[in-house]
């Protein structure tokens, strides 16, 4: 599954639009928005 990463907080999302919304919120408020982050998914990247 392809995921899109928020470049600010690093959370992964199933589509680019959510990742962009997350990044915009993070930059503006220096925090995470629960309405956005609830859509985050596990990264397929190995640790």
C-alpha positions in Angstrom: 0.0 0.0 0.0 1.3 3.4 -0.9 1.2 6.0 1.8 1.9 9.7 1.9 4.0 11.2 4.7 3.5 14.5 6.5 6.9 16.1 6.2 6.4 18.0 9.5 5.3 15.3 12.0 6.0 12.2 10.0 2.6 10.5 10.1 1.5 8.5 7.1 -1.8 8.9 5.3 -3.6 6.8 2.6 -3.8 9.8 0.2 -1.8 13.0 -0.5 -4.6 15.4 0.3 -4.7 14.3 4.0 -0.9 14.5 4.2 -1.0 18.0 2.8 -3.8 19.0 5.3 -1.7 17.6 8.1 1.4 19.4 7.1 -0.5 22.7 6.8 -2.0 22.3 10.2 1.3 21.3 11.8 3.2 24.3 10.3 0.5 26.7 11.4 -0.3 25.4 14.9 2.9 23.5 15.8 0.6 20.6 16.9 -1.5 17.8 15.5 -5.2 17.9 14.7 -7.1 14.9 16.0 -9.7 15.2 13.2 -6.8 14.8 10.7 -4.6 12.3 12.5 -7.4 9.8 13.0 -6.9 9.0 9.3 -3.2 8.2 9.8 -2.1 4.6 8.9 0.8 2.5 9.8 3.9 3.0 7.6 5.0 0.2 5.4 8.6 1.3 5.9 10.7 -1.0 8.0 12.3 0.4 11.1 
